[in-house]
Amino acid sequence: MLSDMLAAQRRELILEELQRAGAVQVAALTRQLGVSDMTVRRDLDVLARRGLLQKVHGGATLAPSSSSEEPGFEAKWLHRQREKEAIARTAASLVGPGDAVGLSAGTTAWTLAHELREIPDLTVVTNSIQVAEVLYSGTARQTVVLAGGVRTPSDALVGPVTISALRQLHLDVVFLGVHGMDPDRGFTTPNLMEADVDRAFVDAAQRLVVIADHTKWGVVGISSIAPLERADVLVTDVGLPRPAVEVLEGRIASVLQVGIGDGPNGPDGSNGSDGLDGSDKERNP
């Protein structure tokens, strides 16, 4: 029953309806979710405090946004968390024991860290306190390197010390979470200092894997990180529209789409748009 939903599931449905319609009404949500008026209002209060919507009389609207605006870590984690979990499971299948791995900040990378913490003999470099804490909690033999710097709203550590350290590294694979991906602007972020660190991660990567759910398509942050072509693999979800997939497949060697609840393989047992090793499709110039 809808009334038996966990709060997180209810709030995600509210956000989905808000993204679809641009506004929601308490009365309509009460009927749709099968819960009380008070429960819906509490959910809206929580989402408003996290910066995900703006309350108005009788309901809520989308929160104002700009290319330089970035919500906090908890607010971003609540949004599309099931997609992030599916993306993380597939992304983790690209890592083997003994790899040197770079992991950027953000909630999708944090979700991926949970999947990596039991892979033995990894060396993981990150600029995220949240990611490092997850990896420290694992039982596998791992070396975790946390770069220092100034803290951002997404719990990233940034600054010249971080960039200097990353420029000396050579990483087998870097997993990069992004704020937006656009055919003209590429991968972007709303945080200028975080963009500098992300670019250093990109330069350190032998193989770059971007991890981003479908809502990041068409979003443009104030600062560009890299063009689409720089990614070797994009791991996203099946919510990405087919025209967007076609654009991305023309620019990125391997585009892997996963459904909610899927493991490393897609919902039909395939490996997404391309093979997991990313080697079965020539990169377009």
Secondary structure, 3 states (H helix, E strand, C coil): CHHHCCHHHHHHHHHHHHHHHCEEEHHHHHHHHCCCHHHHHHHHHHHHHCCCEEEECCEEEECCCCCCCCCCHHHHHHCCHHHHHHHHHHHHCCCCCCCEEEECCCHHHHHHHHHHCCCCCEEEEECEHHHHHHHHCCCCCEEEEECCCEECCCCEEECHHHHHHHCCCCECEEEEECCEEECCCEEEECCHHHHHHHHHHHHHECCEEEECCHHHECCCCCEEEECHHHCCEEEEECCCCHHHHHHHHCCCCEEEEECCCCCCCCCCCCCCCCCCCCCCCCCCC
